């Protein structure tokens, strides 16, 4: 317990003695009473600090902050993948490029169906599947460039 907390406890004990035990005058009774009050106050303070987690808290200055920025390797991998995707999508037919554009804009399959003027949503599902397969083939059979990536 720090000096400030000890001073606060002593002050609170004196306040309790002054307010509630004004009638106790002999030092032989006053000293044990004061020690009893301090003991209760210390127990209450400890329970409060445990409840608040102050014993297990860590100073903000002691905690290293994680760097969420992408490392140079990840930046390079992403730029390579982006270039591979641009090249592969650029070589695809107009319908597939348009569907990928709409999907990247956040459009759902129903919105794409309406935008392309198609009657059945199953047609859009089929086109999407075929376009993704063609894109996967143009990327060499994988999304990560290893040739062993996940098939979609």
ROVEX-48562 format. One line per field, with one value per residue (C-alpha): x, y, z; residue in three letters. Coordinates in Angstrom, 3 decimals, always signed. Example, Ala and Ser with C-alpha at 12.3 -4.5 7.8 and 13.67 -1.06 7.14 Angstrom:
% ROVEX-48562
X	c(+12.300;+13.670)
Y	c(-4.500;-1.060)
Z	c(+7.800;+7.140)
aa	c(ALA;SER)
//
This chain:
% ROVEX-48562
X	c(+0.000;+1.406;+1.929;-1.107;-3.414;-2.031;-2.600;-6.162;-6.830;-5.471;-7.605;-10.742;-10.075;-9.783;-13.040;-14.856;-13.421;-14.471;-17.995;-19.012;-16.773;-16.566;-17.519;-14.402;-11.681;-9.198;-6.234;-6.422;-9.809;-9.145;-5.992;-7.472;-10.606;-8.565;-6.540;-9.751;-11.208;-7.973;-8.016;-11.598;-10.755;-7.682;-9.761;-12.355;-9.645;-8.062;-11.419;-12.120;-8.748;-9.118;-12.635;-11.393;-8.398;-5.876;-3.433;-3.276;-3.374;-0.404;+0.805;+0.043;+3.670;+4.826;+2.651;+4.172;+1.667;+1.321;+2.164;-0.812;+0.850;+1.609;+5.229;+7.245;+6.807;+3.017;+2.913;+4.937;+2.738;-0.418;+0.911;+1.990;-1.449;-3.155;-1.108;-1.786;-5.527;-5.569;-3.769;-5.944;-9.232;-8.135;-7.780;-11.268;-14.453;-16.555;-19.312;-16.864;-15.082;-18.438;-19.538;-16.269;-16.623;-20.156;-19.140;-16.250;-18.713;-20.638;-23.571;-25.345;-26.367;-29.928;-28.648;-26.255;-29.122;-31.180;-28.224;-27.432;-31.104;-31.109;-34.361;-33.058;-30.717;-29.406;-27.914;-25.965;-24.767;-23.584;-21.831;-20.175;-18.935;-17.565;-15.911;-14.223;-13.020;-11.589;-9.891;-8.442;-7.082;-5.505;-3.839;-2.280;-4.782;-4.402;-5.149;-1.758;+0.446;+1.794;-0.263;-1.555;-4.064;-7.692;-9.969;-13.185)
Y	c(+0.000;+3.368;+6.419;+8.231;+5.306;+4.992;+8.698;+8.391;+5.417;+7.269;+10.298;+8.188;+6.406;+9.717;+10.913;+7.750;+8.122;+11.760;+11.185;+7.869;+7.363;+10.849;+9.441;+7.178;+9.124;+6.795;+5.950;+2.306;+2.009;+4.464;+2.798;-0.736;+0.829;+2.895;-0.168;-2.161;+0.590;+0.797;-2.986;-2.854;+0.083;-1.730;-4.841;-2.746;-0.998;-4.315;-5.774;-2.658;-2.757;-6.476;-5.932;-3.146;-5.199;-2.623;-5.280;-6.974;-3.844;-2.993;+0.501;+1.730;+2.772;-0.816;-2.429;-2.571;-1.508;-3.897;-2.595;-3.415;-2.111;-4.738;-5.772;-5.361;-9.034;-8.822;-5.539;-7.136;-10.263;-8.160;-5.962;-9.044;-10.634;-7.384;-7.204;-10.868;-10.316;-7.152;-8.912;-12.039;-10.115;-7.806;-10.810;-12.149;-11.613;-8.495;-10.278;-11.681;-8.335;-6.629;-9.205;-8.870;-5.077;-5.261;-7.719;-5.459;-2.566;-4.636;-5.659;-8.897;-11.571;-10.235;-6.726;-8.119;-10.091;-6.914;-4.875;-7.447;-7.928;-11.683;-13.530;-16.269;-15.799;-19.313;-17.986;-15.424;-18.141;-20.210;-17.266;-16.345;-19.904;-20.117;-16.682;-17.611;-20.886;-19.042;-16.553;-19.374;-21.023;-17.746;-17.427;-20.850;-22.911;-21.116;-17.850;-17.631;-18.322;-21.633;-23.802;-25.757;-23.249;-23.741;-24.472;-22.496)
Z	c(+0.000;-0.947;+1.213;-0.228;+0.502;+4.045;+4.677;+3.351;+5.640;+8.667;+7.858;+7.344;+10.650;+12.493;+10.901;+12.045;+15.561;+15.668;+14.318;+15.898;+18.928;+20.406;+23.769;+23.964;+25.778;+27.523;+25.263;+26.451;+24.691;+21.858;+20.474;+20.020;+18.558;+16.074;+15.047;+14.557;+12.331;+10.288;+9.846;+8.516;+6.247;+4.876;+4.143;+2.342;+0.313;-0.687;-1.748;-3.798;-5.582;-6.316;-7.626;-9.899;-11.034;-9.853;-8.605;-11.979;-14.104;-16.263;-16.953;-20.451;-20.794;-20.167;-22.841;-26.318;-28.944;-31.874;-35.307;-37.499;-40.638;-43.228;-43.427;-46.610;-47.530;-47.234;-49.160;-51.941;-52.027;-52.195;-54.977;-56.949;-56.489;-57.472;-60.682;-61.477;-60.949;-63.086;-65.893;-65.714;-65.497;-68.318;-70.630;-69.846;-71.838;-71.234;-69.285;-66.725;-66.326;-65.802;-63.211;-61.284;-61.370;-59.991;-57.276;-56.248;-56.023;-53.471;-55.620;-54.783;-57.281;-57.547;-58.309;-60.913;-62.486;-62.857;-64.125;-66.813;-67.701;-67.130;-66.309;-63.995;-61.068;-61.704;-64.923;-62.884;-60.508;-63.475;-65.126;-61.853;-61.350;-64.884;-64.653;-61.386;-62.911;-65.923;-63.627;-61.565;-64.714;-65.851;-62.447;-62.890;-60.910;-57.566;-55.871;-54.180;-57.204;-55.896;-58.221;-55.208;-53.814;-53.048;-55.955;-56.102)
aa	c(UNK;UNK;UNK;UNK;UNK;UNK;UNK;UNK;UNK;UNK;UNK;UNK;UNK;UNK;UNK;UNK;UNK;UNK;UNK;UNK;UNK;UNK;UNK;UNK;UNK;UNK;UNK;UNK;UNK;UNK;UNK;UNK;UNK;UNK;UNK;UNK;UNK;UNK;UNK;UNK;UNK;UNK;UNK;UNK;UNK;UNK;UNK;UNK;UNK;UNK;UNK;UNK;UNK;UNK;UNK;UNK;UNK;UNK;UNK;UNK;UNK;UNK;UNK;UNK;UNK;UNK;UNK;UNK;UNK;UNK;UNK;UNK;UNK;UNK;UNK;UNK;UNK;UNK;UNK;UNK;UNK;UNK;UNK;UNK;UNK;UNK;UNK;UNK;UNK;UNK;UNK;UNK;UNK;UNK;UNK;UNK;UNK;UNK;UNK;UNK;UNK;UNK;UNK;UNK;UNK;UNK;UNK;UNK;UNK;UNK;UNK;UNK;UNK;UNK;UNK;UNK;UNK;UNK;UNK;UNK;UNK;UNK;UNK;UNK;UNK;UNK;UNK;UNK;UNK;UNK;UNK;UNK;UNK;UNK;UNK;UNK;UNK;UNK;UNK;UNK;UNK;UNK;UNK;UNK;UNK;UNK;UNK;UNK;UNK;UNK;UNK;UNK)
//
